[in-house]
Amino acid sequence: MKQMKTKYYLIVILLITVNNIQAQDRLMKDLDGDGINDFVYFEIESSSIVSRLSIQGFNKVSSKPIENLNMQSSVIRTENGFEFVNDRTRSGYRNQFLYNPKTQKMQLISMSRYEFGDAANDLTGESVVDLLTGNYVGNWNNYDSEKDTLIGMPPIYANLDFETINLEDFGEDTFFDYTEKCTKLYNSIRQLDSEQKNAFFRDESIQRIDLENIDTITLRFEPVSEEIFLKLKVFQSYQPGSSLDFSRMNYPDISFSLATQNRHYNFIGDRSGQDYRYIGYVPEINSHIISVCKWVCVNYLLDNETDEKMMLPDHFDSGVSGLKISASQKQVLMYLSYDGANYADYYPHRAEIIFMQIGEGKGFHKLTNPKICIITEWSIEEIVWIDEKSIALKVYAKHEEVSNGRYYYHEPVYQYFRAELK
């Protein structure tokens, strides 16, 4: 009881203190997850962001001074943390912070910026970087002097390296560092020669995962409800490890630019059926995944450090459907699937799951000991890791004819399973 009273008095004292501070904006929210409201505000006297967390006894933690501000600068709440917004006349940036329970500090987890460019609006666009993964996406425009118009560049993807930045480390230098890296990427991609476009694809010398003598693995399937599957999926989303769905619906761009540590690439698709899609970066194997489609799809791993390439399995026309890293980051699975009702006319089975270990070494050379599970009964819609020895699946069983009162159409029928790896 005495402890509860102490916390109550601390909150009252802090409320009085905060109300007496000349702050441009302030936020009251439980940031550290202990059920007690914390405080974040911008302190004009020191030109800094201030946090007071209950888990730290409401001690004052300040960012470094931020001098270049305007009237719209503010601290706003996000779903899980807070965001510092600094909008200017022709440019601006956002910085998102999240509480890290391991360090008990507010950590910068993402930065984004926008520019309206020069008088001709050259270098107009925006970019964002996820500081937890280093994943960067830039969407920029070039000014075409002959046509007197802005031309959109393909999205720029890269992996940028940042050290962990907590609130007390954050300042204008943080943003200027990001701006410099972003501008260098933009200038390098814009200057790419045309002969570098689509440089390595359709090269027969590219290695592929050896599945000729692959061992098979047996899964023991146990039916579960949709509700249980969704609960397992939510639990899985809070675990570390990459999770990528290769569906073309998730990646609408048919052209993009990519920067590795040593080289930059332009991949330019067209509307005749040839397209290139950036699937994502997998930090556990330091590799980008690129999809190339023309009637059929092939997926490649591109090492971010060495620029080595490896082709992923392509037993089905759609190529790999998804890739999942286990929570321990020691296992990876890839699944391939065919959804057509007449699958037997084309393939002897409906789906494959390929399991591999993530061992020592560099890049995708860490992938070892491949094993395959052949599934003849269903096509796979989705997979999630439960733990190191089990997965959950959402599978497509059949199409069912239904009517809306005006016409008939087909809807997929799904089943759900939990599977143990033997």
C-alpha positions as CSV (number, residue, x, y, z in Angstrom):
1,M,0.0,0.0,0.0
2,K,2.9,2.4,0.9
3,Q,4.4,1.7,-2.5
4,M,1.1,2.5,-4.3
5,K,0.9,5.8,-2.4
6,T,4.4,6.7,-3.3
7,K,3.7,6.2,-7.0
8,Y,0.5,8.2,-6.7
9,Y,2.4,11.2,-5.1
10,L,5.1,10.9,-7.8
11,I,2.5,11.2,-10.5
12,V,0.8,14.2,-8.8
13,I,4.2,16.0,-8.4
14,L,5.2,15.3,-12.0
15,L,1.8,16.6,-13.3
16,I,2.4,19.9,-11.5
17,T,6.0,20.1,-12.8
18,V,5.0,19.4,-16.4
19,N,2.2,22.0,-16.3
20,N,4.7,24.6,-15.2
21,I,7.1,23.8,-18.1
22,Q,6.8,26.0,-21.2
23,A,6.4,23.1,-23.7
24,Q,5.4,23.4,-27.3
25,D,3.7,20.0,-27.1
26,R,3.3,17.2,-24.6
27,L,2.1,13.7,-24.5
28,M,0.8,11.6,-21.7
29,K,0.7,7.9,-22.4
30,D,1.9,4.5,-21.0
31,L,5.0,4.0,-23.1
32,D,6.9,1.4,-21.0
33,G,4.0,-1.0,-20.5
34,D,3.7,-0.9,-16.7
35,G,0.1,0.5,-16.7
36,I,1.2,4.0,-15.5
37,N,1.1,7.0,-17.8
38,D,4.5,8.4,-18.9
39,F,5.3,11.9,-20.3
40,V,6.9,13.2,-23.4
41,Y,7.1,16.9,-24.4
42,F,9.3,19.3,-26.2
43,E,11.1,21.7,-23.9
44,I,11.6,25.1,-25.5
45,E,14.3,26.3,-23.1
46,S,16.7,23.5,-24.1
47,S,15.2,22.9,-27.6
48,S,15.1,19.2,-26.8
49,I,12.6,16.3,-26.6
50,V,12.1,15.2,-23.0
51,S,10.8,11.9,-21.7
52,R,9.8,10.9,-18.2
53,L,9.1,7.2,-17.8
54,S,7.5,5.8,-14.7
55,I,9.8,2.7,-14.9
56,Q,12.7,5.1,-14.5
57,G,11.1,6.9,-11.6
58,F,10.1,9.8,-13.9
59,N,13.6,10.9,-14.2
60,K,14.2,13.5,-17.0
61,V,15.8,12.2,-20.2
62,S,16.5,14.7,-22.9
63,S,17.5,14.5,-26.5
64,K,20.4,16.7,-27.8
65,P,19.3,20.2,-28.8
66,I,17.2,20.6,-32.0
67,E,17.6,24.2,-33.2
68,N,15.9,24.2,-36.7
69,L,12.3,24.2,-35.7
70,N,9.0,25.8,-36.8
71,M,5.6,26.3,-35.4
72,Q,4.4,22.9,-36.7
73,S,7.1,20.9,-34.9
74,S,5.4,18.6,-32.4
75,V,5.4,15.3,-30.4
76,I,2.5,13.1,-31.4
77,R,1.4,9.7,-30.2
78,T,1.7,6.5,-32.3
79,E,0.1,3.2,-31.7
80,N,3.0,1.9,-29.6
81,G,5.2,4.9,-28.9
82,F,5.6,8.5,-30.0
83,E,6.8,10.5,-33.0
84,F,8.7,13.8,-33.3
85,V,7.5,15.7,-36.4
86,N,9.4,18.7,-37.8
87,D,7.6,20.1,-40.9
88,R,9.2,23.0,-42.7
89,T,8.2,25.0,-45.8
90,R,9.7,22.8,-48.5
91,S,11.0,19.8,-46.4
92,G,10.4,17.9,-43.2
93,Y,11.1,14.8,-41.3
94,R,9.5,12.4,-38.8
95,N,11.3,10.3,-36.2
96,Q,9.5,7.4,-34.4
97,F,10.5,6.2,-31.0
98,L,9.5,3.0,-29.2
99,Y,10.3,1.7,-25.7
100,N,12.9,-1.0,-25.6
101,P,12.2,-3.3,-22.5
102,K,15.8,-4.7,-22.6
103,T,17.5,-1.3,-22.2
104,Q,14.5,0.5,-20.6
105,K,15.0,3.4,-23.0
106,M,13.1,5.1,-25.7
107,Q,14.7,3.9,-29.0
108,L,14.6,5.6,-32.4
109,I,13.1,2.9,-34.7
110,S,12.4,4.7,-37.9
111,M,13.1,8.0,-39.8
112,S,11.4,9.5,-42.8
113,R,11.9,12.7,-44.8
114,Y,10.3,14.6,-47.6
115,E,11.6,17.3,-50.0
116,F,9.9,19.6,-52.5
117,G,13.3,20.1,-54.2
118,D,14.7,23.1,-55.9
119,A,12.8,25.8,-57.9
120,A,12.1,23.2,-60.6
121,N,11.1,20.7,-58.0
122,D,14.0,18.4,-58.9
123,L,14.7,16.0,-56.0
124,T,11.1,16.0,-55.0
125,G,10.0,12.9,-53.1
126,E,10.2,11.1,-49.8
127,S,12.0,8.2,-48.1
128,V,11.8,6.1,-45.0
129,V,14.3,3.8,-43.2
130,D,13.5,1.1,-40.6
131,L,16.3,1.4,-38.1
132,L,15.5,-2.1,-36.6
133,T,16.3,-3.8,-39.9
134,G,18.1,-1.0,-41.9
135,N,15.6,-1.4,-44.7
136,Y,15.3,1.8,-46.8
137,V,12.8,2.8,-49.4
138,G,13.0,6.1,-51.4
139,N,10.5,7.5,-53.9
140,W,11.9,10.4,-55.8
141,N,11.4,12.5,-59.0
142,N,13.7,13.9,-61.6
143,Y,13.0,17.1,-63.5
144,D,13.0,16.6,-67.3
145,S,14.1,20.0,-68.7
146,E,13.1,19.1,-72.3
147,K,9.5,18.2,-71.3
148,D,9.5,20.7,-68.4
149,T,7.9,18.1,-66.1
150,L,8.8,15.8,-63.2
151,I,9.5,12.2,-64.0
152,G,9.1,9.6,-61.3
153,M,12.1,7.4,-60.6
154,P,11.6,3.7,-59.8
155,P,11.5,3.1,-56.0
156,I,15.0,2.8,-54.5
157,Y,15.7,0.0,-52.1
158,A,18.8,-0.4,-49.9
159,N,20.0,-1.5,-46.5
160,L,21.5,1.3,-44.5
161,D,23.7,0.7,-41.4
162,F,22.8,2.7,-38.3
163,E,24.0,2.2,-34.7
164,T,21.3,1.9,-32.0
165,I,20.0,5.5,-31.3
166,N,18.2,6.2,-28.0
167,L,16.4,9.4,-27.2
168,E,19.5,10.8,-25.4
169,D,21.6,10.2,-28.5
170,F,19.1,11.8,-30.9
171,G,19.8,15.3,-32.3
172,E,20.0,17.2,-35.6
173,D,23.1,15.3,-36.5
174,T,21.0,12.1,-36.6
175,F,18.7,13.5,-39.2
176,F,21.6,15.2,-41.2
177,D,23.4,11.8,-41.3
178,Y,20.3,10.1,-42.7
179,T,19.8,13.0,-45.2
180,E,23.4,12.6,-46.4
181,K,23.0,8.8,-46.9
182,C,19.7,9.3,-48.7
183,T,21.0,12.0,-51.0
184,K,24.0,9.9,-52.0
185,L,21.8,7.0,-52.9
186,Y,19.6,9.2,-55.0
187,N,22.5,10.7,-56.9
188,S,24.2,7.3,-57.5
189,I,21.0,5.7,-58.8
190,R,20.3,8.6,-61.1
191,Q,23.7,8.3,-62.7
192,L,23.5,4.6,-63.5
193,D,24.4,3.7,-67.1
194,S,21.7,1.9,-69.1
195,E,23.9,-1.1,-69.7
196,Q,23.7,-1.9,-66.0
197,K,20.0,-2.4,-66.1
198,N,18.9,-6.0,-65.3
199,A,22.5,-6.9,-65.4
200,F,22.6,-10.4,-64.0
201,F,19.3,-12.0,-64.8
202,R,18.9,-14.8,-67.3
203,D,22.6,-15.7,-66.7
204,E,22.9,-19.5,-66.8
205,S,25.9,-19.4,-64.6
206,I,24.0,-18.3,-61.5
207,Q,24.1,-21.0,-58.9
208,R,20.9,-22.4,-57.4
209,I,20.0,-24.4,-54.3
210,D,20.9,-28.0,-55.0
211,L,17.7,-30.0,-54.7
212,E,18.8,-33.0,-56.7
213,N,19.7,-35.3,-53.8
214,I,17.7,-33.5,-51.1
215,D,16.4,-35.5,-48.2
216,T,12.7,-35.6,-47.5
217,I,11.0,-34.7,-44.2
218,T,7.7,-35.9,-42.9
219,L,5.1,-33.6,-41.2
220,R,2.4,-34.9,-38.9
221,F,-0.7,-32.8,-39.6
222,E,-3.3,-32.0,-36.9
223,P,-6.4,-30.0,-37.9
224,V,-7.0,-26.8,-35.9
225,S,-9.6,-24.1,-36.1
226,E,-9.3,-20.8,-37.9
227,E,-9.4,-19.1,-34.5
228,I,-6.4,-21.0,-33.2
229,F,-4.4,-20.4,-36.4
230,L,-5.0,-16.6,-36.1
231,K,-3.9,-16.7,-32.5
232,L,-0.7,-18.6,-33.5
233,K,-0.2,-16.0,-36.3
234,V,-0.4,-13.1,-33.9
235,F,2.0,-14.7,-31.5
236,Q,4.4,-15.4,-34.4
237,S,4.3,-11.7,-35.4
238,Y,5.9,-10.7,-32.1
239,Q,8.9,-13.0,-32.6
240,P,12.2,-12.0,-34.3
241,G,13.0,-13.3,-37.7
242,S,12.1,-12.3,-41.3
243,S,8.8,-13.1,-42.8
244,L,8.2,-12.5,-46.5
245,D,5.1,-13.2,-48.6
246,F,6.1,-13.2,-52.3
247,S,2.6,-12.5,-53.6
248,R,2.7,-10.1,-56.6
249,M,-0.3,-8.3,-55.1
250,N,2.0,-7.1,-52.3
251,Y,4.7,-5.7,-54.7
252,P,3.0,-3.7,-57.4
253,D,6.1,-2.1,-58.8
254,I,7.4,-3.6,-62.0
255,S,10.6,-1.6,-61.9
256,F,13.0,-0.6,-59.1
257,S,16.5,0.4,-58.2
258,L,18.7,-1.4,-55.7
259,A,21.8,-0.4,-53.9
260,T,24.1,-3.1,-52.3
261,Q,27.3,-2.2,-50.5
262,N,29.4,-2.2,-53.6
263,R,27.1,-1.8,-56.6
264,H,23.8,-0.2,-57.7
265,Y,21.3,-1.8,-60.0
266,N,18.3,-0.7,-62.1
267,F,15.7,-3.2,-63.0
268,I,13.2,-1.9,-65.6
269,G,10.1,-3.9,-66.4
270,D,7.4,-3.2,-69.0
271,R,3.7,-3.8,-69.4
272,S,4.2,-6.7,-71.9
273,G,4.6,-9.2,-69.0
274,Q,8.2,-8.6,-68.0
275,D,8.4,-7.3,-64.5
276,Y,10.9,-7.1,-61.7
277,R,9.8,-6.9,-58.0
278,Y,11.8,-6.2,-54.9
279,I,10.6,-8.7,-52.3
280,G,12.7,-7.6,-49.4
281,Y,15.9,-7.9,-47.4
282,V,16.7,-10.9,-45.2
283,P,19.2,-9.7,-42.5
284,E,19.7,-13.3,-41.2
285,I,21.5,-14.1,-44.5
286,N,22.5,-10.6,-45.5
287,S,20.6,-11.0,-48.8
288,H,18.0,-9.2,-50.9
289,I,15.3,-11.2,-52.7
290,I,14.3,-10.2,-56.2
291,S,11.5,-11.6,-58.3
292,V,11.7,-11.7,-62.1
293,C,8.5,-12.6,-64.0
294,K,7.5,-13.1,-67.6
295,W,4.7,-15.7,-67.7
296,V,6.6,-17.6,-65.0
297,C,8.4,-16.2,-62.0
298,V,11.9,-16.9,-60.7
299,N,13.3,-15.6,-57.4
300,Y,16.9,-14.7,-56.7
301,L,19.0,-14.0,-53.6
302,L,21.5,-11.2,-54.0
303,D,24.2,-10.9,-51.3
304,N,24.3,-7.4,-50.0
305,E,28.1,-7.5,-49.4
306,T,29.6,-9.7,-52.2
307,D,26.9,-9.3,-54.9
308,E,26.8,-13.1,-55.3
309,K,23.6,-14.4,-56.7
310,M,21.6,-17.6,-56.1
311,M,18.4,-18.8,-57.7
312,L,15.7,-20.1,-55.4
313,P,13.6,-23.2,-56.3
314,D,11.2,-22.7,-59.2
315,H,9.3,-26.1,-59.5
316,F,6.1,-24.1,-59.9
317,D,5.4,-21.4,-62.4
318,S,4.8,-18.8,-59.6
319,G,8.2,-19.6,-58.0
320,V,8.6,-19.3,-54.2
321,S,5.4,-18.2,-52.4
322,G,7.0,-17.2,-49.1
323,L,10.0,-17.3,-46.8
324,K,9.9,-17.6,-43.0
325,I,12.8,-17.4,-40.5
326,S,12.2,-19.1,-37.1
327,A,12.4,-17.1,-33.9
328,S,15.8,-18.6,-33.0
329,Q,17.0,-17.4,-36.4
330,K,18.6,-20.8,-36.9
331,Q,16.0,-22.2,-39.4
332,V,14.4,-21.0,-42.6
333,L,11.5,-22.4,-44.6
334,M,10.4,-21.6,-48.1
335,Y,7.1,-22.8,-49.5
336,L,6.0,-23.2,-53.1
337,S,2.5,-23.9,-54.2
338,Y,0.1,-24.3,-57.2
339,D,-3.5,-23.3,-56.7
340,G,-5.2,-24.4,-59.9
341,A,-8.1,-26.9,-59.6
342,N,-6.6,-29.0,-62.4
343,Y,-3.2,-29.2,-60.8
344,A,-2.8,-32.9,-61.7
345,D,-2.6,-32.0,-65.4
346,Y,0.6,-30.0,-64.8
347,Y,2.3,-31.2,-61.6
348,P,2.4,-34.4,-59.7
349,H,1.7,-32.6,-56.4
350,R,0.3,-29.4,-55.0
351,A,2.9,-27.9,-52.8
352,E,6.4,-28.1,-51.4
353,I,8.0,-26.9,-48.1
354,I,11.8,-26.6,-48.1
355,F,13.5,-26.5,-44.7
356,M,17.1,-25.3,-44.3
357,Q,19.4,-24.6,-41.4
358,I,21.1,-21.3,-40.9
359,G,24.7,-22.1,-39.9
360,E,28.1,-20.4,-40.0
361,G,29.5,-18.5,-42.9
362,K,28.5,-15.4,-44.8
363,G,25.4,-14.4,-46.7
364,F,23.3,-17.1,-48.2
365,H,26.2,-19.6,-47.8
366,K,24.8,-20.0,-44.2
367,L,21.9,-22.0,-45.7
368,T,22.7,-25.7,-45.3
369,N,21.1,-29.1,-44.9
370,P,18.0,-28.7,-47.1
371,K,15.1,-31.0,-46.6
372,I,11.8,-31.1,-48.5
373,C,8.2,-32.0,-47.7
374,I,5.9,-32.9,-50.6
375,I,2.2,-32.1,-50.2
376,T,-0.3,-33.7,-52.5
377,E,-3.6,-32.8,-50.8
378,W,-3.7,-29.0,-50.6
379,S,-2.0,-25.9,-51.9
380,I,-0.5,-23.6,-49.2
381,E,-2.0,-20.1,-48.6
382,E,0.2,-19.2,-45.6
383,I,2.6,-20.7,-43.0
384,V,3.8,-19.5,-39.6
385,W,6.4,-20.9,-37.3
386,I,5.1,-21.9,-33.9
387,D,8.4,-23.0,-32.5
388,E,11.6,-24.7,-33.7
389,K,9.8,-28.0,-34.3
390,S,6.3,-27.1,-35.4
391,I,4.5,-24.8,-37.9
392,A,0.9,-23.8,-38.6
393,L,-0.6,-23.8,-42.1
394,K,-3.6,-22.2,-43.9
395,V,-4.2,-24.4,-46.9
396,Y,-6.4,-24.1,-49.9
397,A,-8.6,-27.2,-50.3
398,K,-11.1,-26.4,-53.1
399,H,-13.3,-23.8,-54.7
400,E,-16.9,-23.7,-53.7
401,E,-19.6,-22.3,-56.0
402,V,-21.8,-19.7,-54.2
403,S,-24.5,-17.3,-55.3
404,N,-25.1,-13.7,-54.3
405,G,-28.7,-13.9,-55.7
406,R,-27.7,-12.5,-59.1
407,Y,-24.9,-14.7,-60.4
408,Y,-22.7,-17.6,-59.3
409,Y,-19.0,-17.3,-58.4
410,H,-16.3,-19.4,-56.8
411,E,-14.8,-18.8,-53.4
412,P,-11.8,-20.7,-52.0
413,V,-12.4,-23.1,-49.1
414,Y,-9.6,-23.1,-46.5
415,Q,-8.5,-25.6,-43.9
416,Y,-6.0,-25.1,-41.0
417,F,-3.4,-27.4,-39.6
418,R,-0.7,-27.6,-37.0
419,A,2.2,-29.7,-38.2
420,E,5.0,-31.3,-36.2
421,L,8.5,-31.8,-37.8
422,K,9.6,-35.3,-37.2
